[in-house]
Amino acid sequence: MFRAPIRIAGIGSCLPEKVVTNDEIANMPDLITSDEWIRKRTGIQQRHIADKDQATSDIAIVAAERAMEMAGITAKDIDLIICATVTPDNIFPTLSNWIQKRLDCNEVGSVDVSAACAGFIYGMGMARNYITLDGYKNILLIGAETLSKIIDWKDRNTCVLFADGAAAAILQPCEEDSSWIGPAFLGSKGMPEVLITPAGGSRIPASHESVDNRQHYMKMAGREVFKIVVKIFEDLARMELERHNLTIDDIKYVVPHQVNQRIMDMVSERLNWPEGKIFSNLWRVGNTSSASVPIALTEMIEKGLIERGDLILSCVFGGGMTWASVIFRW
Ligand SMILES: CC(C)(COP(=O)(O)OP(=O)(O)OC[C@H]1O[C@@H](n2cnc3c(N)ncnc32)[C@H](O)[C@@H]1OP(=O)(O)O)[C@@H](O)C(=O)NCCC(=O)NCCS
């Protein structure tokens, strides 16, 4: 098992200022739900939602600036930009291109990863390989979403879950025997229909009809996704520990995609993990897709929950279905 000597030299997040509580959602027109239902079924109490004129890059650049500051580098030091997102400012060009322009980076490579909620760990695997195999020195990896822009605020299945937020990390090569990143395990299964925004692509281009039919909003088969995610999360966690020859006691925190508190609790119980092993901030930020793991990591660093040398296990899963996992030493 090759543990690549790479460290996250800086990390930072940015959540839109506006906070929307469950009660505010319950008071929205044409929506029958309640704070009690949302808390019980998801664990979410509130979420951050972007303003009308706020796009994904607006929060992503703030997160990137914070990550660069922590790493002690400038935009001119970045040699590759990878953004994980399903809500870029435009279908094309990429979110990474906007980041590059707005941070005034050099003419370095920039690419978006579209792997839904699994995107950040897909990006981490890519960054690891670019650093290890191709000698990159400062990769800016971003997970950023404004899912509120594709949420149907009349669909209680989805609007109570998803939210907005961004976080960025600077990945650098480091000394052997200090920090490391294990290989990212990537998986997916062709089940596009269970979590999908039907229109706006080449299958159903934008038309008056597609807008009238609300096809530009995300649709989800919640119960089906729930079942699959529990199984994938459990399998990934077992597999990662086994292939690294570690036990859960070696891991300081499990930082999974912040999906649904019931899913996290269920997996923790099934695997007999001690209470508090899984870090969760879902109650206050909701499901921010590709941004959820780095937002959680940033909060953990700010609170002093992780120190250099700690082992972190991350398992993520999302639309596609896609999934990924990694163990890394902070
Ligand atoms: C969406 C989710 C919270 C629904 O919870 P659930 O316990 O599975 O609920 P069900 O889908 O079985 O629905 C139970 C009932 O609650 C209703 N319901 C759904 N959303 C509701 C809401 N926000 N408020 C009140 N009632 C709601 C359903 O319509 C259904 O009513 P019915 O029995 O009259 O048909 C849950 O399935 C889930 O979290 N799934 C995973 C989704 C996810 O995480 N996706 C992202 C993956 S990255």
The ligand as a Gaussian input file, in Angstrom:
#p B3LYP/6-31G(d) Opt

LIG

0 1
 C      -35.197000      11.774000       1.744000
 C      -35.297000      11.087000       3.083000
 C      -34.914000      12.034000       4.206000
 C      -36.725000      10.640000       3.294000
 O      -36.825000       9.996000       4.518000
 P      -37.535000       8.579000       4.603000
 O      -37.572000       8.215000       6.017000
 O      -36.811000       7.642000       3.670000
 O      -38.962000       8.898000       4.095000
 P      -39.733000       8.221000       2.885000
 O      -39.108000       8.619000       1.581000
 O      -39.875000       6.769000       3.186000
 O      -41.115000       8.943000       3.031000
 C      -41.952000       8.763000       4.159000
 C      -43.079000       9.748000       4.045000
 O      -42.575000      11.061000       4.378000
 C      -42.941000      11.978000       3.353000
 N      -41.933000      13.032000       3.265000
 C      -40.859000      13.114000       2.461000
 N      -40.203000      14.249000       2.706000
 C      -40.864000      14.881000       3.691000
 C      -40.667000      16.093000       4.369000
 N      -39.634000      16.910000       4.092000
 N      -41.554000      16.444000       5.327000
 C      -42.587000      15.654000       5.633000
 N      -42.829000      14.493000       5.017000
 C      -41.984000      14.104000       4.057000
 C      -43.018000      11.141000       2.103000
 O      -43.813000      11.782000       1.139000
 C      -43.649000       9.874000       2.631000
 O      -45.033000      10.074000       2.747000
 P      -46.046000       8.894000       2.357000
 O      -45.707000       7.765000       3.301000
 O      -47.347000       9.524000       2.583000
 O      -45.737000       8.571000       0.933000
 C      -34.396000       9.828000       3.139000
 O      -34.901000       8.845000       2.271000
 C      -32.995000      10.106000       2.773000
 O      -32.295000      10.837000       3.441000
 N      -32.498000       9.483000       1.682000
 C      -31.160000       9.666000       1.261000
 C      -31.118000      10.862000       0.408000
 C      -29.767000      11.443000       0.306000
 O      -29.062000      11.514000       1.273000
 N      -29.403000      11.856000      -0.890000
 C      -28.165000      12.447000      -1.145000
 C      -27.176000      11.396000      -1.396000
 S      -25.665000      12.178000      -1.647000

